[in-house]
C-alpha cells in the first residue's frame, strides 16, 4: 500500500489552467465548482466535483469528455477551478503506481 501527505497547490480558474504548470506531471488533482469575485480578487468554492489521479494532470483536466461531465455540475455564473499536487518528488515508485491505477 502506498500513502503520502501533500498539500494542494492553489486554485486556478478554468480560463487560467495554463498557469498551473502541470504539463507532464503526475499527481492528484481536484476539480471544483467556483465563482470568481473579480472585484475582491477571490474565488469562492461551492462544491468539490472530482478528485483524480493521473500520470499527466494537464491531459486529464483538458480532456473534453471530462470537461463536459464536470461542467454539468456548474450553476449559473460558476466556473471550474482546479488544484493539484505533483508527486514527482516522491519518486518513480509512486508515479508507476499512479499509472497503474489510472489505466
BASESE-329674 format. One record per residue: chain; x, z, y of N, C-alpha, C, O in turn; residue in one letter; residue number from 1. Coordinates in pm, whole numbers, padded with zeros to 5 digits, always signed. Layout:
BEGIN
   ch      npx      npz      npy     capx     capz     capy      cpx      cpz      cpy      opx      opz      opy   aa     i
    A        X        Z        Y        X        Z        Y        X        Z        Y        X        Z        Y    a   NUM
...
END
This chain:
BEGIN
   ch      npx      npz      npy     capx     capz     capy      cpx      cpz      cpy      opx      opz      opy   aa     i
    A   +00084   +00000   -00119   +00000   +00000   +00000   +00088   +00000   +00124   +00188   +00071   +00131    x     1
    A   +00048   -00081   +00222   +00120   -00089   +00348   +00039   -00021   +00457   -00084   -00035   +00462    x     2
    A   +00107   +00052   +00542   +00039   +00110   +00658   +00139   +00121   +00771   +00259   +00133   +00749    x     3
    A   +00087   +00117   +00894   +00169   +00133   +01012   +00082   +00176   +01128   -00040   +00159   +01126    x     4
    A   +00146   +00231   +01227   +00077   +00269   +01350   +00131   +00180   +01461   +00251   +00157   +01470    x     5
    A   +00042   +00132   +01544   +00084   +00044   +01653   -00013   +00057   +01769   -00123   +00111   +01753    x     6
    A   +00027   +00008   +01882   -00061   +00004   +01999   -00099   -00140   +02027   -00018   -00231   +02008    x     7
    A   -00223   -00160   +02072   -00266   -00294   +02110   -00209   -00328   +02246   -00197   -00241   +02332    x     8
    A   -00174   -00453   +02265   -00109   -00498   +02387   -00210   -00555   +02487   -00232   -00676   +02492    x     9
    A   -00271   -00469   +02564   -00356   -00511   +02674   -00480   -00587   +02634   -00514   -00598   +02517    x    10
    A   -00547   -00637   +02733   -00669   -00714   +02714   -00660   -00840   +02799   -00616   -00836   +02913    x    11
    A   -00702   -00950   +02741   -00697   -01078   +02811   -00832   -01144   +02803   -00894   -01148   +02697    x    12
    A   -00877   -01196   +02914   -00998   -01277   +02915   -00971   -01409   +02846   -00857   -01456   +02842    x    13
    A   -01075   -01469   +02791   -01061   -01595   +02719   -00988   -01701   +02800   -00904   -01773   +02746    x    14
    A   -01019   -01712   +02928   -00957   -01814   +03012   -00806   -01794   +03030   -00737   -01886   +03073    x    15
    A   -00756   -01675   +02998   -00614   -01644   +03019   -00541   -01616   +02888   -00434   -01555   +02890    x    16
    A   -00597   -01659   +02775   -00533   -01626   +02648   -00395   -01688   +02634   -00315   -01642   +02552    x    17
    A   -00364   -01791   +02713   -00229   -01846   +02709   -00126   -01745   +02758   -00008   -01755   +02726    x    18
    A   -00171   -01647   +02836   -00081   -01543   +02885   -00049   -01437   +02779   +00037   -01352   +02801    x    19
    A   -00118   -01442   +02666   -00098   -01340   +02563   +00039   -01350   +02498   +00090   -01250   +02446    x    20
    A   +00100   -01466   +02499   +00230   -01489   +02439   +00233   -01446   +02293   +00318   -01368   +02250    x    21
    A   +00138   -01499   +02217   +00130   -01468   +02075   +00163   -01589   +01988   +00144   -01585   +01866    x    22
    A   +00210   -01695   +02048   +00240   -01817   +01974   +00331   -01789   +01855   +00443   -01741   +01873    x    23
    A   +00283   -01818   +01734   +00362   -01800   +01614   +00383   -01657   +01571   +00463   -01632   +01480    x    24
    A   +00316   -01561   +01633   +00334   -01420   +01597   +00230   -01375   +01496   +00114   -01415   +01502    x    25
    A   +00274   -01293   +01404   +00185   -01232   +01305   +00141   -01096   +01355   +00216   -01029   +01427    x    26
    A   +00021   -01056   +01318   -00022   -00924   +01359   -00171   -00901   +01347   -00243   -00975   +01280    x    27
    A   -00214   -00798   +01415   -00353   -00757   +01419   -00407   -00795   +01557   -00338   -00779   +01658    x    28
    A   -00530   -00847   +01560   -00590   -00880   +01689   -00735   -00834   +01691   -00800   -00825   +01587    x    29
    A   -00785   -00806   +01810   -00923   -00766   +01830   -00987   -00860   +01930   -00923   -00907   +02024    x    30
    A   -01114   -00887   +01908   -01192   -00972   +01998   -01309   -00887   +02049   -01379   -00825   +01970    x    31
    A   -01329   -00886   +02180   -01431   -00804   +02244   -01526   -00889   +02327   -01490   -00997   +02374    x    32
    A   -01648   -00839   +02344   -01739   -00892   +02445   -01712   -00809   +02571   -01717   -00686   +02567    x    33
    A   -01683   -00876   +02681   -01650   -00803   +02803   -01704   -00872   +02926   -01744   -00989   +02922    x    34
    A   -01704   -00800   +03034   -01747   -00854   +03163   -01637   -00827   +03264   -01591   -00713   +03279    x    35
    A   -01595   -00932   +03332   -01490   -00917   +03433   -01552   -00875   +03565   -01649   -00935   +03611    x    36
    A   -01497   -00772   +03625   -01539   -00727   +03757   -01430   -00771   +03854   -01340   -00693   +03888    x    37
    A   -01439   -00895   +03899   -01332   -00957   +03979   -01297   -00877   +04103   -01179   -00860   +04134    x    38
    A   -01397   -00828   +04175   -01366   -00757   +04299   -01289   -00628   +04274   -01212   -00584   +04359    x    39
    A   -01310   -00566   +04157   -01240   -00442   +04123   -01117   -00467   +04036   -01041   -00375   +04006    x    40
    A   -01097   -00593   +03995   -00985   -00634   +03910   -00981   -00554   +03780   -00875   -00510   +03736    x    41
    A   -01098   -00536   +03719   -01106   -00466   +03591   -01191   -00547   +03493   -01266   -00637   +03533    x    42
    A   -01178   -00514   +03368   -01258   -00573   +03263   -01333   -00458   +03195   -01273   -00358   +03156    x    43
    A   -01464   -00474   +03181   -01547   -00374   +03115   -01578   -00427   +02975   -01640   -00532   +02960    x    44
    A   -01536   -00352   +02874   -01559   -00392   +02736   -01693   -00335   +02690   -01717   -00215   +02700    x    45
    A   -01780   -00424   +02639   -01910   -00380   +02590   -01909   -00357   +02440   -01967   -00260   +02392    x    46
    A   -01843   -00446   +02366   -01854   -00439   +02220   -01731   -00499   +02154   -01675   -00598   +02201    x    47
    A   -01690   -00438   +02044   -01586   -00495   +01959   -01655   -00593   +01865   -01745   -00556   +01789    x    48
    A   -01614   -00719   +01871   -01677   -00824   +01792   -01604   -00846   +01660   -01668   -00866   +01556    x    49
    A   -01472   -00843   +01663   -01395   -00881   +01544   -01258   -00813   +01546   -01196   -00800   +01651    x    50
    A   -01213   -00771   +01429   -01075   -00726   +01409   -01018   -00815   +01299   -01077   -00826   +01191    x    51
    A   -00905   -00876   +01326   -00847   -00966   +01227   -00698   -00947   +01211   -00632   -00883   +01293    x    52
    A   -00647   -01003   +01103   -00503   -01010   +01082   -00469   -01157   +01062   -00548   -01233   +01007    x    53
    A   -00353   -01195   +01107   -00315   -01335   +01099   -00164   -01350   +01100   -00093   -01269   +01159    x    54
    A   -00117   -01455   +01035   +00025   -01486   +01047   +00050   -01576   +01167   +00165   -01609   +01196    x    55
    A   -00056   -01616   +01238   -00045   -01690   +01363   -00165   -01654   +01450   -00269   -01720   +01445    x    56
    A   -00151   -01550   +01530   -00261   -01498   +01612   -00315   -01605   +01705   -00437   -01619   +01719    x    57
    A   -00227   -01682   +01769   -00271   -01785   +01863   -00362   -01886   +01794   -00464   -01926   +01851    x    58
    A   -00327   -01926   +01674   -00408   -02022   +01599   -00545   -01961   +01566   -00647   -02029   +01577    x    59
    A   -00547   -01836   +01525   -00673   -01770   +01489   -00768   -01756   +01606   -00889   -01779   +01591    x    60
    A   -00715   -01720   +01724   -00805   -01700   +01837   -00842   -01831   +01906   -00928   -01832   +01995    x    61
    A   -00779   -01941   +01866   -00813   -02071   +01923   -00899   -02154   +01829   -00946   -02261   +01867    x    62
    A   -00921   -02107   +01709   -00999   -02180   +01610   -01144   -02196   +01657   -01210   -02098   +01690    x    63
    A   -01192   -02321   +01662   -01326   -02350   +01715   -01436   -02278   +01637   -01533   -02231   +01697    x    64
    A   -01424   -02270   +01506   -01525   -02201   +01424   -01530   -02053   +01460   -01639   -01996   +01475    x    65
    A   -01415   -01992   +01475   -01410   -01851   +01515   -01473   -01832   +01652   -01554   -01742   +01672    x    66
    A   -01435   -01918   +01747   -01487   -01907   +01884   -01639   -01917   +01889   -01704   -01840   +01960    x    67
    A   -01695   -02012   +01814   -01841   -02026   +01812   -01909   -01900   +01760   -02009   -01855   +01816    x    68
    A   -01855   -01845   +01653   -01911   -01722   +01597   -01901   -01605   +01693   -01997   -01531   +01711    x    69
    A   -01786   -01589   +01755   -01766   -01477   +01847   -01853   -01492   +01972   -01911   -01394   +02020    x    70
    A   -01863   -01614   +02023   -01941   -01637   +02145   -02090   -01611   +02123   -02163   -01584   +02218    x    71
    A   -02135   -01619   +01998   -02276   -01593   +01969   -02314   -01447   +01995   -02432   -01415   +02004    x    72
    A   -02215   -01360   +02007   -02238   -01217   +02034   -02241   -01184   +02183   -02274   -01072   +02221    x    73
    A   -02207   -01282   +02267   -02199   -01255   +02411   -02336   -01253   +02476   -02425   -01330   +02440    x    74
    A   -02351   -01164   +02573   -02471   -01161   +02655   -02441   -01238   +02784   -02325   -01270   +02812    x    75
    A   -02544   -01267   +02860   -02526   -01343   +02984   -02423   -01274   +03075   -02429   -01153   +03096    x    76
    A   -02331   -01353   +03127   -02229   -01302   +03218   -02106   -01245   +03149   -02013   -01202   +03217    x    77
    A   -02103   -01245   +03017   -01988   -01190   +02945   -01892   -01300   +02901   -01928   -01418   +02894    x    78
    A   -01770   -01259   +02873   -01665   -01346   +02822   -01601   -01280   +02701   -01626   -01162   +02673    x    79
    A   -01520   -01356   +02631   -01441   -01297   +02523   -01314   -01238   +02581   -01254   -01295   +02672    x    80
    A   -01274   -01124   +02529   -01146   -01061   +02563   -01070   -01039   +02433   -01129   -01028   +02326    x    81
    A   -00939   -01033   +02444   -00854   -01017   +02327   -00751   -00908   +02349   -00709   -00880   +02461    x    82
    A   -00711   -00846   +02240   -00597   -00755   +02239   -00523   -00781   +02107   -00585   -00824   +02009    x    83
    A   -00394   -00757   +02105   -00320   -00780   +01981   -00204   -00684   +01968   -00161   -00621   +02064    x    84
    A   -00156   -00674   +01846   -00034   -00600   +01818   +00050   -00685   +01724   +00009   -00717   +01613    x    85
    A   +00167   -00719   +01770   +00261   -00802   +01695   +00336   -00713   +01597   +00385   -00606   +01634    x    86
    A   +00346   -00755   +01472   +00415   -00674   +01371   +00555   -00726   +01340   +00616   -00684   +01241    x    87
    A   +00605   -00816   +01422   +00737   -00874   +01397   +00844   -00767   +01375   +00929   -00780   +01287    x    88
    A   +00840   -00663   +01455   +00944   -00560   +01446   +00934   -00477   +01319   +01030   -00407   +01284    x    89
    A   +00823   -00482   +01250   +00808   -00401   +01128   +00878   -00466   +01010   +00917   -00398   +00916    x    90
    A   +00894   -00596   +01015   +00973   -00661   +00912   +00900   -00766   +00832   +00778   -00778   +00839    x    91
    A   +00976   -00838   +00757   +00924   -00951   +00680   +00830   -00909   +00568   +00741   -00986   +00533    x    92
    A   +00845   -00791   +00511   +00754   -00747   +00404   +00610   -00741   +00452   +00520   -00788   +00383    x    93
    A   +00589   -00686   +00569   +00452   -00676   +00622   +00401   -00815   +00660   +00284   -00846   +00637    x    94
    A   +00487   -00896   +00717   +00447   -01034   +00752   +00401   -01109   +00626   +00300   -01180   +00630    x    95
    A   +00473   -01093   +00517   +00435   -01158   +00392   +00301   -01104   +00342   +00219   -01180   +00291    x    96
    A   +00278   -00975   +00355   +00153   -00915   +00312   +00036   -00967   +00396   -00072   -00991   +00343    x    97
    A   +00056   -00984   +00526   -00049   -01038   +00614   -00083   -01180   +00570   -00200   -01216   +00563    x    98
    A   +00018   -01260   +00542   -00008   -01397   +00496   -00092   -01395   +00368   -00186   -01473   +00352    x    99
    A   -00055   -01306   +00277   -00127   -01294   +00150   -00273   -01253   +00173   -00364   -01310   +00112    x   100
    A   -00297   -01156   +00259   -00432   -01106   +00285   -00519   -01207   +00360   -00641   -01209   +00340    x   101
    A   -00459   -01289   +00445   -00538   -01382   +00525   -00558   -01518   +00454   -00626   -01606   +00506    x   102
    A   -00499   -01534   +00337   -00511   -01661   +00261   -00647   -01674   +00196   -00675   -01773   +00130    x   103
END
